[in-house]
Amino acid sequence: MTATAPPAQGVRHHWSELPAAVRGGIEDVLGAPVVEARTQNGGFSPGVAARVRLADGGRAFVKAVSAEVNPDSPDMHRAEIRHTAALPPHAPAPRLLGSYDDGTCVALVLEDIEGRQPHVPWEPAELDRVLAALGGLARLLTPAPADAPPVAGRKSTMFTGWRTLHAAGGSTRLDPWAAGRLGTLAELESGWAQAAAGDTLAHGDLRADNILLTDDRVVFVDWPHAVRAAPWFDLLAMLPCVAAQGYASSPGGPDPETLFTAHPLGRDADPDAVTAVLAAVAGYFAEHALRPAPPGLPTLRAFQAAQGAAALDWLRHRLGERAR
């Protein structure tokens, strides 16, 4: 599969654009004034995402957003505060140093990680490193150490894409293969919740822009979507994005089926459960890609469309394999 995904990059605001009272409140959490702020562009969350240097020499990473930018984002930041605070101290994730919440603007103050995102398109060696670390993450977070919601509750209104499209009579913008099989896909998708259930704390939104590589670690960042799920859930949900972003060194790109079935988390997973969850993931991206862009996130739908195409291609392959 060739790379089709646009950059995973939204529209960031700069530290200096925050109201003075908000900056002051965050600096109270930091314990010193900010003397330098470098905006980080990877990722989709609107608002501020900046590595900051303090007057006392300290460093931190600050994420801040106002309901005026996007009405849903403050609650996502609040969820990330809860989930990050509940992670075990040795988890490969940034430590939460503090938070700020005035009811309208919410900010997280996190440990600054000296690392970089994986190269996109992917380098095979970096992908191997990330997938190995993902296996370790699932082992560490089973049983789930934090009181995150079960995946069936968190994704219940999200993983209904094929059923929504089927009830609406489809769309001329849909992939023709999917458009001709909406009833079948809707039925297949309907079993996803039981299939995805488990007691692993899953990140819930793994992509290259939510991962940092240091000299000796793989660090998983941005935890607002954490859920309790099957140990293979993160692996499955991540691979359509990997496939859409492609390999830097090969026009063929990563094959998600090969990567999944070769991985320790995927090789023992129930095949029917995997297919049901993959159908739900593909339906989510296919249906959401047809929606108007949400406030403050003008680039999101094109990225979801690329993920949806990769997920659907993988699903079509799995259904073909099962049919033989």
Stockholm file with secondary structure:
# STOCKHOLM 1.0

chainA/1-324         MTATAPPAQGVRHHWSELPAAVRGGIEDVLGAPVVEARTQNGGFSPGVAARVRLADGGRAFVKAVSAEVNPDSPDMHRAEIRHTAALPPHAPAPRLLGSYDDGTCVALVLEDIEGRQPHVPWEPAELDRVLAALGGLARLLTPAPADAPPVAGRKSTMFTGWRTLHAAGGSTRLDPWAAGRLGTLAELESGWAQAAAGDTLAHGDLRADNILLTDDRVVFVDWPHAVRAAPWFDLLAMLPCVAAQGYASSPGGPDPETLFTAHPLGRDADPDAVTAVLAAVAGYFAEHALRPAPPGLPTLRAFQAAQGAAALDWLRHRLGERAR
#=GR chainA/1-324 SS CCCCCCCSBCCEECGGGSCHHHHHHHHHHHTSCEEEEEECCBBSCCEEEEEEEETTSCEEEEEEEETTTCTTHHHHHHHHHHHHHHSCTTSSSCCEEEEEECSSEEEEEECCCCCBCCCSSBCHHHHHHHHHHHHHHHHHTSSCCSCCCBHHHHSTTTSCHHHHHHHTTCCTTSCHHHHTTHHHHHHHHTTHHHHHCCSEEECSCCCGGGEEECSSCEEECCCTTCEEECTTHHHHHHHHHHHHHCBSSCTTCCCHHHHHHHSHHHHTSCHHHHHHHHHHHHHHHHHHTTSCCCTTCTTHHHHHHHHHHHHHHHHHHHHHHHHC
#=GC SS_cons         CCCCCCCSBCCEECGGGSCHHHHHHHHHHHTSCEEEEEECCBBSCCEEEEEEEETTSCEEEEEEEETTTCTTHHHHHHHHHHHHHHSCTTSSSCCEEEEEECSSEEEEEECCCCCBCCCSSBCHHHHHHHHHHHHHHHHHTSSCCSCCCBHHHHSTTTSCHHHHHHHTTCCTTSCHHHHTTHHHHHHHHTTHHHHHCCSEEECSCCCGGGEEECSSCEEECCCTTCEEECTTHHHHHHHHHHHHHCBSSCTTCCCHHHHHHHSHHHHTSCHHHHHHHHHHHHHHHHHHTTSCCCTTCTTHHHHHHHHHHHHHHHHHHHHHHHHC
//
